[in-house]
């Protein structure tokens, strides 16, 4: 089955989402001349599910991010394993384990207690799948994407959710994670005479 049309549509959607976030950030910046974004950094820990049309697994994600006037830079690691009890004879395509390491760039909307972002990058994925007669291993280059929304109750902690996607020529996958974020997360408000950390 030719998967090129599906891959092309997915890539187009990812590019449009990133462009939309980028444009929204520029429009919002015009209304926020009294704000200056300092360098912020954080670590996300997430638990959730990852899968494709013919396999699924439970896993986690660990990301380290840096946000500045230049944009959002992220290093991402995703790991997923098969959930449930292995059958005596594997189904057509059954996940054993999957790992992904990627570097992403994106844009963010960050106002007081709300944070949203979208990022796109490049990464390496490796996986092992079990089949009825044998197993299959692969390592491939892909294009990771992620989008997330977080609520920031205090300046160093946030709770939220992420959607992750990896488009590649072996097994494109997507997943969702509930995340805990720890780091420096708030804006700085600037007036003519003072600087206030919210």
N, C-alpha and C positions, 0 to 999 in steps of 0.2 A: 504494500500500500504506500502510495506516495504521500509523505507527510510534509512536503515543502509548502503547500498552500497554508496549512495550519501554522507552521513555523513562521512564515512570512506575516500572517495576520497577527500573531502574538508579538512579534518584534515591532510591528507598526503600532500596536496598542501601547506597548511599553514606552516607545519614543514619544507618543502623544501625551501620555500621562506625565512624563518627566518635563516636557515642554510646558504643559499646563501649570504644573507646580512652579516652574521657573518664572513664567509670566505673572502668575498670581503674586509671587514674592516681590517682583519689581513694582507692581501696582500698589501693593500694601506699603512698600517702602516710601512711596511718594507722600503717603498720609502720616508718616512717622518720622518727621525730621527731628523730633526731640529725642529719638531713640538712637543709641549706638550699640551695635552688637559686638561684645568682646569675644575673646576666644573661650569656648566652652568645650567640655569633654565629658564623656560618660561611657559606661559599660552596661549592656543589656543582657539579661539572662531570660530565656524564654523556653516554655514547654508547649508542645502541640503535636500536630499530625502532619505528615508529608505523604504525597502520593501522586499517582498518574492514573491514566484510564484503566490500567491492568495490574496495578500493585499499590500497596499502601503500607505505611509504617508509622510508628510513634517515635518522636525524637525531641531534640532540643536545639537551640541556637545560642551562640555567644557572639556578640558584636562589640567592637570598640570604635567609638566615633569621635570626631572633632568637628566643631562648627565654628566658622569664622566668616568674615566678609567675603572670603573667596568661595564659600559654599560648604557643603556637608561631605566630609570624607569618612568612609567606613571600611573597616576590615571585618569580614563575616565568616563564621564557621557554623555549618549545619551538619548534624548527625542524626540519622534515622535508622531504626531497626524494625524488623518484622514484629507485629504484635499478635499474640495468640499462640496456639499450640501447633507446631509443625505437623502437617498430615503425613502419613506414611509415603504417599506419592505426591510430590509437589504439584501444584496447579501449573497451568501453562507458564506463568511468569510470576514467581514469588520472591519478594525482596528478602535478602538476608541482612545486608547492611548497606548504607549509603553515607558518604561524607562529601562535603563541599567546602572549599576555601575560596573566598572571593574578595576583591577590592572594588569598592563602589564610590561613585560621586553623585551627589544630588543636591536638592534644594529643600529648604525647610520654612515652615510657617511657625513662628514661636512668639506667642503673646501671653504674658502673665501665666495663667494656669493651663494653657492648652498648647500642645505641640503636635504638628503634623509634618510628614516628610515623604519624599519619594526619591529613590536612588537607582541608578543603573550602572553596571560595571562589567568586569570580566573575571572569570574564576575557573578553577579546576575541580571536577567532580570525579569520584571513584565509587564503584558499587559492585556488589555481587548479587546475582539472582540465581535462584534454583529453578530448574526445569525438570520435567518428568524423566529425562534420560541423562541430564548432565547439569552443570552449573556454568554460569557466564560471568566473566569479570570484565570491567572496562574502566578506562581512565580517559576523560575527554575534557576539552575546553568548552566552556559555555558562557552565557551572558546572564548573570544574576540580576534580579530586580527585587526591590522590596519597597513597601509602603507601610507607614505606621501612624497611629494616632495615640497620644498619651495625655493623661491628666497629671498635672504637677502640683500635688498638695503642699509640698515644702520645697525649697530651692535645691535640695540635694537628692530628692527621690521622686520617681514618677511611676505610674501604673498605666499599662496600655496593651495594645494588640498590634500584631504585624501580619502582613501577607507577604510571602516570599515566593519567587518564581525563579527557575533556572531553565533557560532555553538552550538545548544542545542537540547534537545529531545522534545521540544514543537513546536517551530516555528523558525527555522534558518533564519536569515535575513542578509541583506547587505545594504550598503548605500554609498553615495558619498557626500563630503562636500567641499565647498570653505571656506578657513580659513584665519584668521588674527592671527599672532603670535606676542606676546610682551614679551620681556625678555632680557637676556644676551645670545647672539647667536654666537659670533665669536671665532675663534681660537687665540692662542697666538704663535707667532713665536719666537723661541729661537736661539740665536747665542752664541758664546763663551763669548761675553762681554755685550750683551744687550738683553732686552726683549721688544718686540714691540707689542702693541695691535693693530690689524688691524681694 
